[in-house]
Amino acid sequence: MKKENTKPILQTEPWFDDMEAEAVSAYIKEGGWITEFKKTKEFEESIAQFVGSKYCLTAPNGTLTLVMALIACGVGPEDEVIVPDMTMVATANAVKLAGAEVVFADVERENLCLSLETILPKVTKKTRAIMLVTFNGRYPAHLGKIVQFCKEKKIWLIEDAAQSLGSYKGGKHLGTFGDIGSFSFSVPKIISTGQGGALVTNDASLYKKLKLIKDFGRESGGSDHYLSVGWNFKFTDLQAVVGLEQMKKLPWRINRKKEIYRLYQEKLKKCSGISLIETNLEDTVPWFVDILVSDKKRGALIEFLKKHDIGSRPGYPALHSEPAYRYKGSFPTTEKIAEELLWLPSSSKLTDEEIEKVTDTIIEFFKK
């Protein structure tokens, strides 16, 4: 191996620079009130234009966007929502916050997403919505069949596309296939506003409901006339100023993320002991570089990487087995993936040399 680089290689990190600092400074100097106003609207319009959606609405974080989507669809007590067992817990927790019951379903090994085959056994008369997570920018093999099924059965399809900004299927952006799509701008995402999320939809009626939910249920800002029950889920112009600068960098980051994934693929394709999830980089922008570590060696590999100042992170657990849920059922694919999934350093800031150090270290580990 080459001489060790003394700089730690983090599993992920945000990337802000003088552009964000200067934009925030200029906004404050101009007398901006920081609360949600014109810059937020500009940020929402830039997202809608990028993903090809008629409407966009921002909120404090991705979890709240999912809650808002469920409430706008009329999901609540006595309803069931199908959620993938392999996802960040926010997907399931949002269902709980909306007052509905979580019904977990297994995922496909090929893409770690729900399939129609795993959904169908979970559908009951109480099924009101399906939360489709496009895991790491990947989509189900038969996404069109899921969309069609939901339309036929009058089940709401909400896309948790938190990890999918920049990812497409057949030229159509993920998050725009269902009734509502949700994106996240938390620190590890391809663009970040610290915290923050956005909803997109082409349905004017749903958009109107989302606006009421977000702003106390009032018909307009500053009004004390309330058309429905709502909450204070507003964004801030300060976040939007940062987000607008991040959006300018998004095309470059999309290309770089794909380059990073290709480099990992090339370096690790002959490494015994791990496998890569097949990824169509024409469509998909991987949020994290993910590998599957076999033979229960994931923990040892994490420690070996740590000794070489390389950060990594286990993938999500099988949510049904977590103490928060204790959900009974058989989820063989999720349980297997949960034991093997590992996220490697994935920041857009990674250099080719850093990627080489990571991959060389992994290869060294499996040669022991």
Helices and strands as residue ranges (DSSP letters): H 18-29, H 38-51, E 55-59, H 62-72, E 80-84, H 89-97, E 101-105, H 116-119, G 120-122, E 127-133, G 135-137, H 143-153, E 156-160, E 168-169, E 172-173, E 180-184, E 197-201, H 204-214, H 237-268, E 274-276, E 289-293, H 298-307, E 313-314, G 319-321, H 332-340, E 341-344, H 352-367
